[in-house]
C-alpha cells in the first residue's frame, strides 16, 4: 500500500518534499528558541549600559553581526530600543536621566523591606560603600535618620539622596557616566577604590545562584565591583528572591566574595539551606 512506501529521499539520504520542509520549520523553531533568550540578554545589556555596538554584541554572544542586527531590529519593533548606525541605544534613557529614575521598578515592596533591614545593620559613624542599583537605592532611602555616616557610592541618585543631609559625608569616584544606572564606572572608578577602607559594602546583583555565584548583564562594572569588595571589611549582597537562580550574562565570582545575603521572605527553603551550607549568613528582610 502507499502508506507503507518509504518517503522519497535525496541522493545523500535526506528526506525530500513535505517532510524536508517540516524538518526545516522545526530547525527554524529551534533557532527561534535560542534567539529569544539571546535577545532578552541583549536587552538587559542595554538596560545596564544604555547603548551597545553591533561588533561588541557579536563578539560577546558569539554570533554574526548580521544576526545581532536582526535581534536589534526585533527589539526596536517591540519598542524597547532605537537602532543607530553600528549599534543601538535604550529608548527610555533620556527620560530616566531627566527624572533621575532607574529602569527597574519591579518588586518594590520586597526591595523596600531589604532596604530597611540592611540600613538597620549600619551603625552611626561608620564608613560604608553603596553600589548602584534599585535595591541599594532602597538601602540609602532608609539611612536618612542615621548620624555621622561616611558614604562612598558610584550612584548619582544615592549621592543626591544622602549628600544634602548635614550629618552625612558623601564621596564619589570619577569615571564614565552610565545613564541607565545613574552611575559612574570605568578605570578611574576602579582606581579610586584601591585606597578606600570601609566597614561594609552593600552590593547589588542581577542574578545569584549557589553554583554560578553572582552574575551581571555586561562586562563593564565587573572590575569596579571587585574593587569595592576588596575595599570592604564585610560584604552584604542585597537582592530580592526573584534574582535567585536567574543567571545573567557575565560572572563576577563565586559566593565566596560575599559574607552575608539579605533577601526577602519568598526565598524557598531549599535555596535558603543551599546558601547556608555554603557558609553564607542569610538575612531575611521583614
Order of alpha helices (4+ residues) and beta strands (2+ residues): alpha-beta-alpha-alpha-beta-beta-alpha-alpha-beta-alpha-beta-alpha-beta-beta-beta-alpha-beta-beta-beta-alpha-beta-beta-beta-alpha-beta
